[in-house]
C-alpha cells in the first residue's frame, strides 16, 4: 500500500476500536489492523461492560449492541477448600432504563463495535499482522510494516492498542516487555445452560444478571482470583493468577480452573452444563507503577498495552475505552491545529489521561498490587482458611461452650501467623486503601 493515513491503529479490541472510531468520526483518514479473522475472533471469553464509557462514544449503543444481562447483584466470596464466606450486594434499582453494567461475549461485542468503526469511515484490515514500526532518519515513527505483500503503510501517527503482550512496541524499543509479576494469565470456559435454568439457580428474572468474584485457597496460594458471570444462555467461569506464580509453582492453569469448577460452592451452579469454549488471556496487573511511556514521536499506546487495568476494582474494559477515546481525541485535535504528532505535542494525550479517572484511580491504589503480590500465602491461603474456621466455629452448635471455640480460633491465628504479623498486614491494607 502506497497510501498514507492520518493514523494507523494496531489492534481491534476495546482500546483500538475506541481510538479508531473517535478519529474516524472526526474526519481523519484511519487504518485499523487486526491479526484475527475478524475483530474479536481472538476473544471468546465473557466479560463485564461498563455502560457509561460506551455511551460517551455511541450514546445509542443499547439499541443494537449484543448485550447479555444487566447486572443487579455482585457477590464476593472468600473461599476455603470446602466453603465460602460471602458478601452480597443486590439492588433492584439496577433494573433501570439505562443499566450501568452488562455481561457481554467479547467476540460478539468487538465485532459489533468494529462495524461501527467501518461505518464511521475507517479502513479495517483483518487477518493482517503488524510486524514492525517504521521510523525515519530522526527516529520518529512514520508507519508500520505488515505481513501483506508490499505491506509497508505510512501514517502521521501510530496507535498501539495491541494488548498487554504486544510485540510491536517492545521490538521498537518503545517500552519493555511486561515483567511476569505484572501480568496475570486468566483461563476461562463458557458453560451453556437453558436460560430458565440460569435464572432459577441465580435467582434472576428477565435479563437480570449476577457476577461472583472469588479469592482464597482456589488459587493454591498464588495471587489470583476466580469469577463467574451470568450470560443469557451460558455461564462464563474463569480464574487468573500471576504468570510469575504459575512459573514458581508449576501449577497448570487448566487444572486450577477445573478445580475451581468442582468446588462444592461452584459445582451446583454448573451442573448439567455443556462446555463449548475455552480460552486463555493475559491481563495487566502491575497497576500505576507499571505504566510505560504513553507517547513519543509519532506514536501513542493505550489499553492493556499501556498496563491500564484496575485490578483492585476489577475494571479493564472501561479504562481501555477511555484511553482509546482520549488518544483519538488528542490526535484529532493536533490534526485540526496543524500540529505535528511529536512527543511534545502528544503529551496532550498523556496529560488528559493523567487528569482522568483512569490514572487517578490507579495512582490512588498504587501500593495495593505489590502488597498482595508479595504476601500471597497470607492473603490467598492462610487468612481464607482462618476465616472459614472462625465462621464454622460461630455457627456450629454441638454442646461445646462458645468460649472454647473462640479460644481455638484464636490459637489457630497464632499458629498460622503471629498476632503482630496479622496486625501488620491489616495496617498495610489500610495504608494501601487510604
LINRAGI-V852003 format. One record per residue. RES is the residue in three letters. PSI is psi in radians with two decimals (999 if undefined). OMEGA is omega in whole degrees, -180 to 180 (NA if undefined). BURIAL is + if it has 9 or more other ideal C-beta (glycine too) atoms within 8 Angstrom, else -. Layout:
BEGIN
<<RES/PSI/OMEGA/BURIAL> <RES/PSI/OMEGA/BURIAL>>
END
This chain:
BEGIN
<<UNK/2.19/179/-> <UNK/-0.09/-178/-> <UNK/2.54/176/-> <UNK/2.43/-178/-> <UNK/2.77/172/+> <UNK/-0.63/-179/+> <UNK/2.53/171/+> <UNK/2.29/177/+> <UNK/2.16/180/+> <UNK/1.92/-179/+> <UNK/2.48/-179/+> <UNK/0.68/171/+> <UNK/-2.76/-178/+> <UNK/-0.87/-177/+> <UNK/-0.79/-179/+> <UNK/-0.76/179/+> <UNK/-0.70/179/+> <UNK/-0.74/180/+> <UNK/-0.83/-179/+> <UNK/-0.75/-180/+> <UNK/-0.79/-178/+> <UNK/-0.80/-178/+> <UNK/-0.70/179/+> <UNK/-0.69/178/+> <UNK/-0.46/179/-> <UNK/0.05/176/+> <UNK/0.13/179/-> <UNK/2.68/177/+> <UNK/1.89/-169/-> <UNK/2.38/171/+> <UNK/2.25/177/+> <UNK/2.30/-178/+> <UNK/2.30/179/+> <UNK/2.21/-176/+> <UNK/-0.35/-179/+> <UNK/2.97/179/+> <UNK/-0.60/174/-> <UNK/2.86/179/+> <UNK/2.19/-179/+> <UNK/-0.09/-177/+> <UNK/-0.40/178/+> <UNK/0.03/-175/-> <UNK/1.66/-179/+> <UNK/-0.09/-174/+> <UNK/2.78/170/+> <UNK/2.84/-178/+> <UNK/3.04/175/+> <UNK/2.33/178/+> <UNK/2.28/178/+> <UNK/2.00/-168/+> <UNK/-0.62/-173/+> <UNK/-0.70/-178/-> <UNK/-0.60/178/+> <UNK/-0.67/-179/+> <UNK/-0.55/179/+> <UNK/-0.47/180/-> <UNK/-0.90/-177/+> <UNK/1.54/-174/+> <UNK/-0.59/-176/-> <UNK/0.40/-171/-> <UNK/-0.51/-177/+> <UNK/-0.32/-176/-> <UNK/-0.58/-176/-> <UNK/0.01/179/-> <UNK/2.53/-180/+> <UNK/1.40/-180/-> <UNK/2.54/-179/+> <UNK/-1.44/-179/+> <UNK/2.50/172/+> <UNK/2.44/-170/+> <UNK/2.19/178/+> <UNK/-0.15/-176/+> <UNK/2.41/176/+> <UNK/2.27/177/+> <UNK/2.41/175/+> <UNK/2.19/-178/+> <UNK/2.32/167/+> <UNK/2.08/-166/+> <UNK/2.44/167/+> <UNK/-2.97/-178/+> <UNK/-0.50/-174/-> <UNK/0.02/-174/-> <UNK/3.01/168/+> <UNK/2.51/172/+> <UNK/2.15/-168/+> <UNK/2.71/170/-> <UNK/2.12/-178/-> <UNK/2.41/171/-> <UNK/2.08/180/-> <UNK/2.37/-176/-> <UNK/2.07/-179/-> <UNK/-0.31/177/-> <UNK/-0.31/176/-> <UNK/-0.15/170/+> <UNK/0.92/-176/-> <UNK/2.96/-178/-> <UNK/-0.63/180/-> <UNK/1.44/-176/-> <UNK/2.70/-175/+> <UNK/-0.64/-177/+> <UNK/2.58/178/+> <UNK/2.67/163/+> <UNK/2.55/179/+> <UNK/2.84/168/+> <UNK/2.00/-171/+> <UNK/-0.66/-179/+> <UNK/-0.66/179/+> <UNK/-0.78/-177/+> <UNK/-0.76/-180/+> <UNK/-0.65/179/+> <UNK/-0.71/177/+> <UNK/-0.79/-180/+> <UNK/-0.70/-179/+> <UNK/-0.61/177/+> <UNK/-0.66/178/-> <UNK/-0.60/176/+> <UNK/-0.78/178/+> <UNK/-0.78/-179/+> <UNK/-0.49/179/-> <UNK/-0.23/176/+> <UNK/0.00/179/-> <UNK/2.64/173/+> <UNK/2.10/-178/-> <UNK/2.05/177/+> <UNK/2.01/176/+> <UNK/3.03/-177/+> <UNK/0.67/-179/-> <UNK/2.09/-178/+> <UNK/2.21/173/-> <UNK/2.11/-173/+> <UNK/-0.64/-173/+> <UNK/2.55/174/+> <UNK/2.39/177/+> <UNK/2.40/180/+> <UNK/2.63/176/+> <UNK/-3.03/-175/-> <UNK/-0.41/-180/-> <UNK/0.02/179/-> <UNK/0.11/179/-> <UNK/2.40/178/+> <UNK/2.25/-177/+> <UNK/0.12/179/+> <UNK/-2.87/180/+> <UNK/2.71/169/+> <UNK/2.52/-177/+> <UNK/3.07/180/+> <UNK/0.12/174/-> <UNK/2.76/178/-> <UNK/2.35/-175/-> <UNK/0.83/-167/-> <UNK/0.51/174/+> <UNK/2.27/-178/+> <UNK/2.35/-178/+> <UNK/2.64/178/+> <UNK/2.77/177/+> <UNK/-0.59/-178/+> <UNK/2.58/178/+> <UNK/2.27/177/+> <UNK/2.05/-180/+> <UNK/1.85/177/+> <UNK/0.86/-168/+> <UNK/0.12/179/+> <UNK/2.95/-173/+> <UNK/-0.53/-177/+> <UNK/0.37/180/-> <UNK/2.38/-173/+> <UNK/-0.24/-174/-> <UNK/-0.86/-179/+> <UNK/-0.67/-179/+> <UNK/-0.66/178/+> <UNK/-0.59/-179/-> <UNK/-0.04/179/+> <UNK/0.33/-179/-> <UNK/-0.45/177/+> <UNK/2.77/178/-> <UNK/2.69/173/-> <UNK/2.35/-177/-> <UNK/2.41/178/+> <UNK/2.64/-175/+> <UNK/-0.52/180/+> <UNK/-0.10/178/+> <UNK/0.15/-178/+> <UNK/2.35/175/+> <UNK/2.59/173/+> <UNK/2.03/179/+> <UNK/2.36/176/+> <UNK/2.43/-171/+> <UNK/2.65/176/+> <UNK/2.67/174/+> <UNK/2.04/180/+> <UNK/2.05/-176/+> <UNK/2.31/179/+> <UNK/2.74/175/+> <UNK/2.55/-178/-> <UNK/-0.77/-177/-> <UNK/-0.52/177/-> <UNK/-0.77/178/+> <UNK/-0.78/-177/+> <UNK/-0.62/179/+> <UNK/-0.74/-176/-> <UNK/-0.50/-177/-> <UNK/0.16/178/+> <UNK/0.97/-177/-> <UNK/2.86/172/+> <UNK/2.63/180/-> <UNK/-2.27/-179/-> <UNK/0.35/177/-> <UNK/2.63/-179/+> <UNK/2.83/-180/+> <UNK/2.51/172/+> <UNK/2.34/174/+> <UNK/2.22/174/+> <UNK/2.33/-170/+> <UNK/2.50/175/+> <UNK/2.79/179/+> <UNK/-2.51/-175/+> <UNK/-0.17/178/+> <UNK/-0.37/180/+> <UNK/0.17/174/+> <UNK/0.65/178/+> <UNK/0.00/177/+> <UNK/2.78/176/+> <UNK/1.92/-177/+> <UNK/2.97/-180/+> <UNK/2.71/173/+> <UNK/2.84/179/+> <UNK/2.70/176/+> <UNK/2.15/178/+> <UNK/2.40/176/+> <UNK/2.17/172/+> <UNK/-3.10/-177/+> <UNK/-0.86/-177/-> <UNK/0.46/178/-> <UNK/2.88/176/+> <UNK/2.19/175/+> <UNK/2.17/178/+> <UNK/2.40/-179/+> <UNK/2.99/177/+> <UNK/2.47/-180/+> <UNK/2.52/177/+> <UNK/2.83/179/+> <UNK/2.44/179/+> <UNK/-0.65/179/+> <UNK/-0.63/179/+> <UNK/-0.68/175/+> <UNK/-0.69/-179/+> <UNK/-0.64/-179/-> <UNK/-0.73/-172/-> <UNK/-0.36/-175/+> <UNK/0.40/175/-> <UNK/2.30/179/+> <UNK/2.29/-178/-> <UNK/-0.71/-177/+> <UNK/-0.50/176/-> <UNK/-0.64/178/-> <UNK/-0.75/179/+> <UNK/-0.73/179/+> <UNK/-0.73/179/-> <UNK/-0.70/178/+> <UNK/-0.76/-180/+> <UNK/-0.42/-180/+> <UNK/-0.03/180/-> <UNK/2.48/-177/+> <UNK/-0.44/179/-> <UNK/-0.34/-175/+> <UNK/-0.69/-174/+> <UNK/-0.73/180/+> <UNK/-0.46/179/-> <UNK/-0.43/-176/+> <UNK/-0.10/-174/+> <UNK/2.28/178/-> <UNK/0.08/-177/-> <UNK/2.82/177/+> <UNK/2.12/-179/-> <UNK/2.13/-178/+> <UNK/-0.33/-176/-> <UNK/2.49/176/-> <UNK/2.36/-178/+> <UNK/2.75/174/+> <UNK/2.55/-175/+> <UNK/2.36/177/+> <UNK/2.39/-177/+> <UNK/2.28/177/+> <UNK/2.33/-177/+> <UNK/0.10/-174/+> <UNK/-0.34/179/+> <UNK/-2.75/-173/+> <UNK/-0.72/-175/+> <UNK/-0.26/-178/-> <UNK/-0.04/-179/+> <UNK/2.20/-179/+> <UNK/-3.06/172/+> <UNK/2.28/-172/-> <UNK/-0.31/-177/+> <UNK/2.66/177/+> <UNK/-2.92/-180/+> <UNK/1.79/177/+> <UNK/0.20/-179/+> <UNK/2.68/170/+> <UNK/2.79/179/+> <UNK/2.47/-177/+> <UNK/3.00/178/+> <UNK/-2.58/-178/+> <UNK/-0.55/180/+> <UNK/-0.42/178/+> <UNK/0.22/180/+> <UNK/0.53/-177/+> <UNK/1.49/178/+> <UNK/2.23/-179/+> <UNK/1.61/-176/+> <UNK/-0.48/-179/+> <UNK/-0.78/-178/-> <UNK/0.14/177/-> <UNK/0.81/179/+> <UNK/2.29/177/+> <UNK/-0.86/-174/+> <UNK/-0.65/-180/+> <UNK/-0.57/175/+> <UNK/-0.67/178/+> <UNK/-0.81/180/+> <UNK/-0.78/-178/+> <UNK/-0.78/-179/+> <UNK/-0.67/177/+> <UNK/-0.74/179/+> <UNK/-0.79/-179/+> <UNK/-0.63/176/+> <UNK/-0.79/180/+> <UNK/-0.71/-180/+> <UNK/-0.72/180/+> <UNK/-0.76/179/+> <UNK/-0.74/179/+> <UNK/-0.68/179/+> <UNK/-0.75/178/+> <UNK/-0.68/178/+> <UNK/-0.77/-180/+> <UNK/-0.53/180/-> <UNK/-0.14/-176/-> <UNK/0.37/-179/-> <UNK/2.46/180/-> <UNK/2.62/-180/-> <UNK/1.10/177/+> <UNK/2.96/178/+> <UNK/-0.71/-180/-> <UNK/-0.77/-178/-> <UNK/-0.62/180/+> <UNK/-0.07/172/+> <UNK/-0.28/175/+> <UNK/-0.73/177/+> <UNK/-0.82/-179/+> <UNK/-0.70/-180/+> <UNK/-0.78/-180/-> <UNK/-0.67/179/+> <UNK/-0.69/-180/+> <UNK/-0.53/-180/-> <UNK/-0.08/-176/-> <UNK/3.02/177/+> <UNK/-0.44/-175/-> <UNK/-1.05/-177/+> <UNK/-0.59/180/+> <UNK/-0.75/178/+> <UNK/-0.75/180/+> <UNK/-0.67/-179/+> <UNK/-0.68/-179/-> <UNK/-0.67/-177/-> <UNK/0.59/-173/+> <UNK/-0.45/-178/+> <UNK/-0.19/-173/-> <UNK/-0.80/180/+> <UNK/-0.78/-180/+> <UNK/-0.66/179/+> <UNK/-0.83/-180/+> <UNK/-0.67/-176/+> <UNK/-0.47/-177/+> <UNK/0.01/178/-> <UNK/0.74/-172/+> <UNK/-0.70/-179/+> <UNK/-0.65/180/-> <UNK/-0.94/-171/+> <UNK/-0.46/-175/+> <UNK/0.08/179/+> <UNK/-1.10/-174/+> <UNK/-0.95/-175/+> <UNK/-0.73/175/+> <UNK/-0.65/178/+> <UNK/-0.68/179/+> <UNK/-0.72/178/+> <UNK/-0.77/180/+> <UNK/-0.74/-180/+> <UNK/-0.69/179/+> <UNK/-0.71/179/+> <UNK/-0.67/178/+> <UNK/-0.77/179/+> <UNK/-0.57/-178/+> <UNK/-0.69/-174/-> <UNK/-0.32/-178/-> <UNK/2.28/178/-> <UNK/1.94/-177/-> <UNK/0.33/180/-> <UNK/-0.13/178/-> <UNK/2.34/178/-> <UNK/2.40/-178/-> <UNK/-0.56/-179/-> <UNK/-0.59/179/-> <UNK/-0.69/176/-> <UNK/-0.69/180/+> <UNK/-0.68/177/+> <UNK/-0.71/179/-> <UNK/-0.74/179/+> <UNK/-0.78/-180/+> <UNK/-0.72/178/-> <UNK/-0.61/178/-> <UNK/-0.69/178/+> <UNK/-0.81/-179/+> <UNK/-0.62/-179/+> <UNK/-0.67/-177/-> <UNK/-0.58/-174/-> <UNK/2.32/180/+> <UNK/2.62/180/-> <UNK/-0.65/178/-> <UNK/-0.73/179/-> <UNK/-0.68/179/+> <UNK/-0.80/178/+> <UNK/-0.67/178/-> <UNK/-0.72/179/-> <UNK/-0.67/178/+> <UNK/-0.74/179/-> <UNK/-0.71/179/-> <UNK/-0.74/178/+> <UNK/-0.78/-179/+> <UNK/-0.72/180/-> <UNK/-0.73/180/-> <UNK/-0.48/-176/+> <UNK/-0.16/-172/-> <UNK/999/NA/->>
END
